[in-house]
Structures are given as C-alpha cells and as structure tokens.
C-alpha cells in the first residue's frame, strides 16, 4: 500500500473564510463556521472584490 498524504488544509490550522456568512476564523477543514457550519475555504485562496478598482 502506498503512502497516504493528508493535505495541509486538513492538518494545519490556517485562516479560513466562510463564503455564506462572511466570517473568518483560524482552524482546519474540520472546524467549521460557528454561524452556519460550513468548512469554509483557506483565506489566502480568496479575493476581496470590494478592494479592487472597478472595471
């Protein structure tokens, strides 16, 4: 059997953001949003559109 690799976002706590509730927290995919329970996404992978100039 080959070596099983667990992705970083499941083992290491990172800044995560919920797309539904606009809540940010530090945790893993197992620690969900305290408002809706979503696992959220890693905040570094998100882009805040309001901070960008209009097209």
Backbone as CSV, one residue per row, in Angstrom:
resi,resn,N_x,N_y,N_z,CA_x,CA_y,CA_z,C_x,C_y,C_z
1,UNK,0.851,-1.176,0.000,0.000,0.000,0.000,0.897,1.239,0.000
2,UNK,0.537,2.237,-0.806,1.313,3.468,-0.898,1.125,4.366,0.314
3,UNK,1.991,5.334,0.399,1.919,6.300,1.498,0.692,7.195,1.327
4,UNK,-0.045,7.391,2.400,-1.224,8.257,2.371,-0.806,9.656,2.801
5,UNK,-1.115,10.633,1.972,-0.766,12.017,2.266,-2.032,12.789,2.622
6,UNK,-1.993,13.466,3.740,-3.127,14.288,4.165,-2.827,15.730,3.767
7,UNK,-3.716,16.371,3.014,-3.476,17.758,2.605,-3.278,18.691,3.800
8,UNK,-2.438,19.710,3.605,-2.137,20.685,4.663,-3.377,21.308,5.275
9,UNK,-4.377,21.603,4.458,-5.538,22.315,4.994,-6.387,21.447,5.916
10,UNK,-6.124,20.140,5.960,-6.849,19.269,6.879,-6.103,19.075,8.192
11,UNK,-4.782,19.324,8.199,-3.992,19.074,9.402,-3.500,20.347,10.070
12,UNK,-3.162,21.345,9.307,-2.616,22.587,9.864,-3.696,23.650,9.955
13,UNK,-3.699,24.356,11.066,-4.663,25.453,11.197,-4.254,26.592,10.278
14,UNK,-5.213,27.096,9.549,-4.987,28.236,8.662,-6.156,29.187,8.800
15,UNK,-5.950,30.393,8.317,-7.033,31.370,8.315,-8.046,30.928,7.262
16,UNK,-9.292,30.725,7.671,-10.346,30.255,6.782,-11.457,31.291,6.717
17,UNK,-12.217,31.277,5.635,-13.292,32.249,5.445,-14.537,31.537,4.929
18,UNK,-15.681,31.867,5.506,-16.964,31.308,5.078,-17.536,32.213,3.989
19,UNK,-17.878,31.635,2.853,-18.445,32.413,1.761,-19.890,32.811,1.995
20,UNK,-20.586,32.065,2.840,-22.002,32.352,3.105,-22.173,33.464,4.132
21,UNK,-21.431,33.382,5.222,-21.641,34.290,6.362,-20.623,35.425,6.439
22,UNK,-19.591,35.398,5.576,-18.539,36.405,5.606,-17.843,36.427,6.970
23,UNK,-17.606,35.239,7.535,-16.942,35.083,8.828,-15.548,34.528,8.570
24,UNK,-14.548,34.989,9.324,-13.185,34.498,9.207,-12.761,33.899,10.537
25,UNK,-12.046,32.761,10.496,-11.556,32.121,11.720,-10.288,31.350,11.414
26,UNK,-9.543,30.984,12.448,-8.354,30.157,12.287,-8.726,28.738,12.676
27,UNK,-8.471,27.789,11.769,-8.796,26.404,12.052,-8.477,25.500,10.878
28,UNK,-8.996,24.282,10.917,-8.817,23.303,9.850,-10.165,23.088,9.164
29,UNK,-10.170,22.197,8.167,-11.425,21.895,7.478,-12.425,21.250,8.432
30,UNK,-11.926,20.654,9.518,-12.814,20.010,10.492,-13.499,21.027,11.405
31,UNK,-12.893,22.205,11.570,-13.523,23.241,12.400,-14.316,24.142,11.472
32,UNK,-15.606,24.134,11.601,-16.463,24.867,10.679,-16.834,26.247,11.178
33,UNK,-17.508,26.965,10.322,-18.041,28.286,10.646,-18.992,28.150,11.827
34,UNK,-18.852,29.017,12.815,-19.703,28.913,14.009,-21.112,29.442,13.760
35,UNK,-21.353,30.051,12.599,-22.686,30.552,12.273,-23.484,29.503,11.488
36,UNK,-22.896,28.976,10.395,-23.653,28.055,9.538,-23.082,26.640,9.476
37,UNK,-21.849,26.422,9.979,-21.257,25.090,9.979,-20.453,24.749,8.737
38,UNK,-20.374,25.653,7.760,-19.602,25.413,6.546,-18.130,25.246,6.894
39,UNK,-17.398,24.388,6.132,-15.973,24.220,6.403,-15.162,25.412,5.909
40,UNK,-15.729,26.233,5.061,-15.052,27.426,4.562,-13.911,27.092,3.619
41,UNK,-13.207,28.108,3.166,-12.037,27.922,2.313,-10.874,28.676,2.923
42,UNK,-9.665,28.307,2.524,-8.473,28.974,3.040,-8.496,30.421,2.566
43,UNK,-8.338,31.352,3.494,-8.475,32.780,3.185,-7.468,33.240,2.141
44,UNK,-6.295,32.629,2.078,-5.296,33.025,1.089,-5.776,32.728,-0.331
45,UNK,-6.758,31.844,-0.464,-7.283,31.481,-1.777,-8.460,32.363,-2.184
46,UNK,-8.829,33.322,-1.337,-9.973,34.184,-1.641,-9.515,35.529,-2.175
47,UNK,-10.409,36.213,-2.839,-10.120,37.535,-3.378,-11.258,38.449,-2.964
48,UNK,-10.930,39.568,-2.359,-11.946,40.522,-1.916,-12.220,41.486,-3.060
49,UNK,-13.375,41.366,-3.675,-13.707,42.148,-4.863,-13.878,43.626,-4.528
50,UNK,-14.408,43.947,-3.348,-14.643,45.347,-2.992,-13.350,46.165,-2.957
51,UNK,-12.206,45.500,-2.758,-10.932,46.209,-2.676,-10.301,46.461,-4.040
52,UNK,-10.908,45.948,-5.097,-10.330,46.095,-6.425,-10.979,47.262,-7.164
53,UNK,-10.220,47.925,-8.036,-10.801,49.027,-8.808,-11.879,48.517,-9.768
54,UNK,-12.867,49.334,-10.023,-13.955,48.961,-10.933,-13.415,48.774,-12.344
55,UNK,-13.996,47.846,-13.082,-13.538,47.563,-14.453,-14.023,48.624,-15.413
